[in-house]
Amino acid sequence: MEIKEIVSNWIKKAESDLKTAKDEIQTQEPCTDTICFHAQQCAEKYLKAFLTYHQKRFRKTHNIAELIELCKEIDNKFDELYETKAESLTVYATELRYPDDFYTPSLEEAKETIEIAEKVKSFVIQKLKKEGDC
């Protein structure tokens, strides 16, 4: 499989996660934990798409800060993602998923995770467009 195809697959999966989060938030009684999880997954997959495009190896991780740091090795502008609080999404892929650490995020918190995911998406897409891959 070519790099472009793998990057495209990361983006498709990220978009699917974002759609799930955005669709769920529109329901009568949204499952906010699910929304937050899928927002995190969206951001994670966009960062992994960028790393894949640059053939930068990464370990299996859900840690957004770790992925941002790897992206910064390619383009130090990724530091700007800390201003969006992107790294705060990590908790939704790890602790929130298991009953011992479970809590129900508020609707506002869920909306904020979607906003963060969309900012990560826009940032990565802009970078990939500059490089001719989107």
N, C-alpha and C positions, 0 to 999 in steps of 0.2 A: 504494500500500500504506500502510495506517495505521501510525502509530508503534507501537501496541500489538502489531500483527502482526509488525513488524520485531523488536521486543524479544523476542517469543515465539520467533521464528526463531533469534535469537542464543542464547537459552536452550536450545532444542532441540539446536542444534549443540554447545553446551557440554556438555550432558548426554551426547550421543553420544561426545564425546571422553573424558569421565569414565568412561563405561561401558567403552569400549575399554581404557583404562588398568587399570581394576579387573578386567575379564575376563582380560586378558593376565597380570596378576600371579598369577592362580590356576593358570596352566598349569605343566606339568612343568619346562620350561626357559624362563622368561619373557624376552622381549626387553626388557631394561631401558631401552634407548635409546628404544624405541617408547613405553613406559609414560611415561617422563619427558616426551617430546614431547607426548603427548596430555594429560598433566596440565597442562602449560604452556598448551596450546591451550584447555583448559577454563577456566582462570583468565582468560586473555586475553578470551575470548568473554563471560564474565560481566561483566567490567569494561566491555566495549564495549556490552553490553546496557544497563547503567546509564547510560552516556553517551548512548546512543541515546534512552532514555526521556526524558532531560533535553534532548534535541536539542542536545547539545554535540558539535560537530564534532571529529573526530580524524583524523589522517593514517593511512595504512596503516603499521602498525608492529606488531612483536611485543614491544616493550619494555614490560614490566609496570610498571616505575617511572614511565615516561612516562604510562601510562594511569592509574595511581594519582594522579599529580599533577593530571591533568585532572579526575578524580573529586573530588579534594580542593577544587577550585575550586567545586564544587557543594555538597559536604559534607565539612568538614574532618576528620570522624571516619574517613575513609578512610586517614588517617595510621596508624591502628591496624594496617593490613595489613602495614606494614613489620615489625611485631612477629612476624608469621607467616613472615617471610622470603619473602613472595610475589615480590618483585623478583628473587630468586635463580632463579626459573623461566625467566627470559628466555634464558639460555644454551641451554636445551633446544630452543628454536625457531630458534636461529641457529647457533652454532658446532657443536653436536652433530650437526646434520643433514648436514654435509658431510665427506667423507673426510679432508681435510687436518687437521681438528680433532677427528676422531672418537676417542672412547674409550667403553668400556663401563661405564656406571654400575653401582654395586653394587646388590644387591637392597634393601638398607636405604635407599640413596639414592632408588631408585624408589618405595619405600613412603612415604618422606618427601614426595616430590613429590605423591603422591596426597593425603596428609593436608593439604598446603598448598592444593591445588586445592579440596578440600572446605571448607576454612576460608574461602577466597575466595567460593566458592559460597554458603555459609551467610550470610556477611556481606552480600553483594549481595542475596540473596533477602530477608533481613530488612529491608534498606533499601527495596526495592521493595514489600514488603508494607505497610510503614508509609505508603507513598505510594499504596497501593491498586492496584498493578499486578500482584500475584501472588496 
